[in-house]
Amino acid sequence: MSATPGELGTPGPPVDAGDDAGLPTDPGDPGRWSAAAGSLFGDRLPLAVSYARKLSGDGVVRGLVGPREAPRIWERHLLNCAVLGELIPNEAYVVDIGTGAGLPGIVLAVARPDLRITLVEPLLRRTEFLAETVTELGLSEQVRVVRGRAEDVVDVPGIGLPADVVTSRAVASLDRLAGWCLPLAAVGGRVLALKGAAADEEVAAHADAVRALGGAAPSVRRCGVGVIDPPATVVVTVRERVVAGAERPARGSERRSAARRGGRPDERGGDRREGRRRGGRRS
Ligand SMILES: C[S@@+](CC[C@H](N)C(=O)[O-])C[C@H]1O[C@@H](n2cnc3c(N)ncnc32)[C@H](O)[C@@H]1O
């Protein structure tokens, strides 16, 4: 996880001091955010605590989480992601792209046991961490991990596509996200992008591109009002229609080699073997 502050919005107030340096002694302790954590995670709070410890310990040691994030793991990461659940219908199939160390995908799985979630992440080091975390938290029935790029998994069977909801945080600009995520969503489904303070500008800049890719006009919503401070900023785009040719945007390297061959881009998906091996509820 290497999300930048600009992408996540202004940090909330610091957690309660637990030692001389003003840091909490136990990263599993939500400190002043206990009430918010309790309301968002309910009886799964102990799982959220385990995940907070994993991110702040192993996640930092393995270079997936910046050391400066450890003391603010609750407000900047767990709670910021959990409030996204406000925009996700009951029992939805969710695909989280660019999950990194599990944000927001693992947090949503912990907070919302009714959801089925596929985590899509290209980097092996991160998918290994994710798979391990899913097992350790006992989420294997609810969460699957797929190694691949968002733009490569659209035709991979058995990974929960098309999804009711596609989520992302700190992965790409809105126009690129629309190109990757709209094809993964069912028509009528939602693409939810956790963004920072510049969300309104991004929407203004990329609304036309999103419409051209089959999305309705994107809107900006605040989640967690009265629960976290500041609330999370989310760009919501409903997939309105299928746009021919937008189903699997080719990567630059594929476009270049296709041009050299004088033909179409290679149509193979990402890690198809992994998708097939995993099987799944949807095809
Ligand atoms: C800044 S990190 C954010 C990670 C996590 N979502 C978070 O909020 O902490 C961006 C993540 O997107 C992943 N990523 C980059 N390009 C991607 C693509 N085309 N498809 C899926 N994931 C991608 C990276 O590997 C990385 O884990």
The ligand as an SDF file (V2000), in Angstrom:
LIG
                    3D

 27 29  0  0  0  0  0  0  0  0999 V2000
   -1.2490    3.3340   -4.6260 C   0  0  0  0  0  0  0  0  0  0  0  0
   -1.5750    1.6370   -4.5730 S   0  0  0  0  0  0  0  0  0  0  0  0
   -3.1370    1.6030   -3.7270 C   0  0  0  0  0  0  0  0  0  0  0  0
   -3.3730    0.3050   -3.0370 C   0  0  0  0  0  0  0  0  0  0  0  0
   -4.6640    0.2400   -2.2250 C   0  0  0  0  0  0  0  0  0  0  0  0
   -5.8340    0.3290   -3.0720 N   0  0  0  0  0  0  0  0  0  0  0  0
   -4.6820    1.3390   -1.1740 C   0  0  0  0  0  0  0  0  0  0  0  0
   -5.5580    2.1780   -1.1930 O   0  0  0  0  0  0  0  0  0  0  0  0
   -3.8040    1.3250   -0.3080 O   0  0  0  0  0  0  0  0  0  0  0  0
   -2.0640    1.2450   -6.2600 C   0  0  0  0  0  0  0  0  0  0  0  0
   -2.2580   -0.2270   -6.4890 C   0  0  0  0  0  0  0  0  0  0  0  0
   -2.8060   -0.4010   -7.7920 O   0  0  0  0  0  0  0  0  0  0  0  0
   -2.1760   -1.5040   -8.3930 C   0  0  0  0  0  0  0  0  0  0  0  0
   -2.3360   -1.3640   -9.8510 N   0  0  0  0  0  0  0  0  0  0  0  0
   -1.6050   -0.5920  -10.6820 C   0  0  0  0  0  0  0  0  0  0  0  0
   -2.0480   -0.7300  -11.9530 N   0  0  0  0  0  0  0  0  0  0  0  0
   -3.0850   -1.6030  -11.9130 C   0  0  0  0  0  0  0  0  0  0  0  0
   -3.9390   -2.1710  -12.8960 C   0  0  0  0  0  0  0  0  0  0  0  0
   -3.8070   -1.8570  -14.1850 N   0  0  0  0  0  0  0  0  0  0  0  0
   -4.8950   -3.0420  -12.4910 N   0  0  0  0  0  0  0  0  0  0  0  0
   -5.0160   -3.3650  -11.1850 C   0  0  0  0  0  0  0  0  0  0  0  0
   -4.2270   -2.8710  -10.2200 N   0  0  0  0  0  0  0  0  0  0  0  0
   -3.2690   -2.0030  -10.5710 C   0  0  0  0  0  0  0  0  0  0  0  0
   -0.7480   -1.4510   -7.8820 C   0  0  0  0  0  0  0  0  0  0  0  0
   -0.0820   -2.6950   -7.9980 O   0  0  0  0  0  0  0  0  0  0  0  0
   -0.9640   -1.0210   -6.4550 C   0  0  0  0  0  0  0  0  0  0  0  0
   -1.1150   -2.1220   -5.5830 O   0  0  0  0  0  0  0  0  0  0  0  0
  1  2  1  0
  2  3  1  0
  2 10  1  0
  3  4  1  0
  4  5  1  0
  5  6  1  0
  5  7  1  0
  7  8  2  0
  7  9  1  0
 10 11  1  0
 11 12  1  0
 11 26  1  0
 12 13  1  0
 13 14  1  0
 13 24  1  0
 14 15  1  0
 14 23  1  0
 15 16  2  0
 16 17  1  0
 17 18  1  0
 17 23  2  0
 18 19  1  0
 18 20  2  0
 20 21  1  0
 21 22  2  0
 22 23  1  0
 24 25  1  0
 24 26  1  0
 26 27  1  0
M  CHG  2   2   1   9  -1
M  END
$$$$
